[in-house]
Amino acid sequence: MAAGDVIAMTKARSMLIILVASCEQTLLALDAAGNVLDRDMADDLRLMIARSKSEIEALNKKLQPAEL
């Protein structure tokens, strides 16, 4: 794998980690508020977290041999 590819995937993984953390914190705030109107947003955040975690796992698998 080319060094540029590794750098691009590492940056993408880092951004996804930040996205997951942001979504999780927003979800905690919405849950704490208990606002019924925010249920759709909370559901969207849960989906975003799940998708992003899957992408992180996929990137980890691609990067693992390159990082060893």
C-alpha positions as a LaTeX table, in Angstrom:
\begin{tabular}{lrrr}
\hline
Residue & $x$ (\AA) & $y$ (\AA) & $z$ (\AA) \\
\hline
Met1 & 0.00 & 0.00 & 0.00 \\
Ala2 & 1.34 & 3.43 & $-0.92$ \\
Ala3 & 2.32 & 5.84 & 1.85 \\
Gly4 & $-0.21$ & 8.37 & 0.54 \\
Asp5 & $-3.00$ & 5.82 & 0.86 \\
Val6 & $-2.01$ & 5.05 & 4.44 \\
Ile7 & $-1.99$ & 8.74 & 5.32 \\
Ala8 & $-5.39$ & 9.32 & 3.69 \\
Met9 & $-6.95$ & 6.32 & 5.45 \\
Thr10 & $-5.42$ & 7.32 & 8.78 \\
Lys11 & $-6.86$ & 10.83 & 8.42 \\
Ala12 & $-10.25$ & 9.38 & 7.48 \\
Arg13 & $-10.16$ & 7.08 & 10.51 \\
Ser14 & $-9.26$ & 10.00 & 12.78 \\
Met15 & $-12.16$ & 12.07 & 11.45 \\
Leu16 & $-14.54$ & 9.16 & 11.97 \\
Ile17 & $-13.37$ & 8.78 & 15.57 \\
Ile18 & $-14.07$ & 12.48 & 16.15 \\
Leu19 & $-17.47$ & 12.10 & 14.50 \\
Val20 & $-18.39$ & 9.13 & 16.71 \\
Ala21 & $-17.33$ & 10.98 & 19.86 \\
Ser22 & $-19.33$ & 14.06 & 18.83 \\
Cys23 & $-22.41$ & 12.02 & 18.02 \\
Glu24 & $-22.16$ & 10.11 & 21.30 \\
Gln25 & $-21.92$ & 13.33 & 23.31 \\
Thr26 & $-24.86$ & 14.86 & 21.44 \\
Leu27 & $-26.87$ & 11.70 & 22.03 \\
Leu28 & $-26.10$ & 11.87 & 25.76 \\
Ala29 & $-27.34$ & 15.46 & 25.85 \\
Leu30 & $-30.53$ & 14.59 & 23.98 \\
Asp31 & $-31.21$ & 11.61 & 26.23 \\
Ala32 & $-30.61$ & 13.71 & 29.33 \\
Ala33 & $-33.04$ & 16.36 & 28.09 \\
Gly34 & $-35.71$ & 13.72 & 27.47 \\
Asn35 & $-37.27$ & 15.81 & 24.74 \\
Val36 & $-39.73$ & 13.70 & 22.75 \\
Leu37 & $-39.28$ & 15.94 & 19.70 \\
Asp38 & $-35.62$ & 14.92 & 19.47 \\
Arg39 & $-36.30$ & 11.19 & 19.05 \\
Asp40 & $-35.76$ & 11.30 & 15.28 \\
Met41 & $-32.48$ & 13.11 & 15.74 \\
Ala42 & $-31.39$ & 10.60 & 18.41 \\
Asp43 & $-32.24$ & 7.72 & 16.08 \\
Asp44 & $-30.24$ & 9.36 & 13.29 \\
Leu45 & $-27.29$ & 9.80 & 15.64 \\
Arg46 & $-27.42$ & 6.13 & 16.66 \\
Leu47 & $-27.35$ & 5.11 & 13.00 \\
Met48 & $-24.47$ & 7.50 & 12.31 \\
Ile49 & $-22.52$ & 6.05 & 15.25 \\
Ala50 & $-23.09$ & 2.47 & 14.10 \\
Arg51 & $-22.11$ & 3.23 & 10.48 \\
Ser52 & $-19.05$ & 5.19 & 11.53 \\
Lys53 & $-17.87$ & 2.44 & 13.88 \\
Ser54 & $-18.21$ & $-0.06$ & 11.04 \\
Glu55 & $-16.13$ & 2.19 & 8.80 \\
Ile56 & $-13.49$ & 2.55 & 11.53 \\
Glu57 & $-13.28$ & $-1.24$ & 11.83 \\
Ala58 & $-12.90$ & $-1.59$ & 8.07 \\
Leu59 & $-10.16$ & 1.04 & 7.98 \\
Asn60 & $-8.40$ & $-0.63$ & 10.91 \\
Lys61 & $-8.32$ & $-3.89$ & 8.98 \\
Lys62 & $-6.92$ & $-2.17$ & 5.90 \\
Leu63 & $-4.31$ & $-0.28$ & 7.92 \\
Gln64 & $-3.23$ & $-3.09$ & 10.22 \\
Pro65 & $-0.63$ & $-4.68$ & 7.91 \\
Ala66 & 0.72 & $-1.25$ & 6.99 \\
Glu67 & 1.18 & $-0.21$ & 10.60 \\
Leu68 & 3.01 & $-3.35$ & 11.72 \\
\hline
\end{tabular}
